Amino acid sequence: MKTKIITLDAGEAGEIELDDAIFGVEEPRKDILHRVVVWQLSKRRAGTHKVKTRSETSYSSKKIYRQKGTGGARHGDRNAPIFRKGGVYKGPTPRSYEHSLPKKVRAMGLRHALSSKAKEGQLVVLDAAKADEPKTKALREKLEKLGWGRTLIIDGPELDTNFMAASGNIPDFDVLPSQGANVYDILRRDTLVITKAGVEALSARLNATAGEASA
């Protein structure tokens, strides 16, 4: 599929041929996208939740009253879970939520995420993400002319220092190198912008993964 290349000044810079296997999946699968996003977010969870068990509460372990003859239920000490401020039974403890996901599925998720943006008309190919000076005001004015709101820019392996500095204070605007492209960040932004260098790097990355899977 062919698409136009634009510049940050809203000008045209020719056309580029996008790989249909990466940007032209006809029916992006929501189940694959869901699996990859859950996998990504699970790795980010701290898993530091902790409650005190019966052995960790600060009450005395002395028997609170005699075993029989009180007319009440039998209890050992105040640390029992049924008492207020007692230990918690089977409460959360520190754990890792991370789980594995096949590399083939992760690559498929990235292809389907890129294709979904292209299908919805939210994919833009940019000539280059570069700035002459690290000025946020100048970059913001260009973005307003282009009509980009919540935007993710995927560049090649190396990012322009001035562009990164200029975009750092713009809300809902992210810039990632090609190796950092991921399903979650692509889906959570309204506009996906990929530079020519980014298209080449993503194509090489995903084609290499496809070759490994078929080998």
Secondary structure as UniProt FT lines:
FT   STRAND          2..6
FT   TURN            8..9
FT   STRAND          12..17
FT   HELIX           20..23
FT   HELIX           30..44
FT   TURN            54..56
FT   TURN            78..79
FT   TURN            81..82
FT   TURN            84..85
FT   TURN            89..90
FT   HELIX           103..119
FT   TURN            120..121
FT   STRAND          123..126
FT   HELIX           136..146
FT   STRAND          151..154
FT   HELIX           161..167
FT   TURN            168..169
FT   TURN            171..172
FT   STRAND          173..176
FT   HELIX           178..180
FT   HELIX           183..187
FT   STRAND          191..195
FT   HELIX           196..214
//
